[in-house]
Amino acid sequence: MTIERLPIGDMLCQRSGLPRHEMIWYNSARTSEELVNALQYLEPNEDFRNKWQYQNLIYMAAGYLVGKLKETSWEKLVQDHQGTNGRIVQSPDAV
């Protein structure tokens, strides 16, 4: 899989081209970073944007990306923002 060509919008809309590949992560001791790195070896069965396919790994990768961009982890972001009406990223224009 060419993860470099997969925009975040396609990740969140479940249009990655990857089928579920559940066994790579389910009940696994692998870290989020290891799972994100493993994405490059998974075989798509569709081109991205071609078909909606539910995919847990891609959502995990999106959370991992947000954590990297915020210089922390997704889990820490969620924990630190509990009780803030679910806002992890807040626009300065938000009321």
Salt bridges, closest charged atoms under 4 A:
ASP10 OD1 - ARG15 NH2 2.55
ASP10 OD2 - ARG49 NE 2.92
GLU22 OE2 - ARG20 NE 2.53
ASP47 OD1 - ARG5 NH2 2.72
ASP80 OD1 - LYS76 NZ 3.05
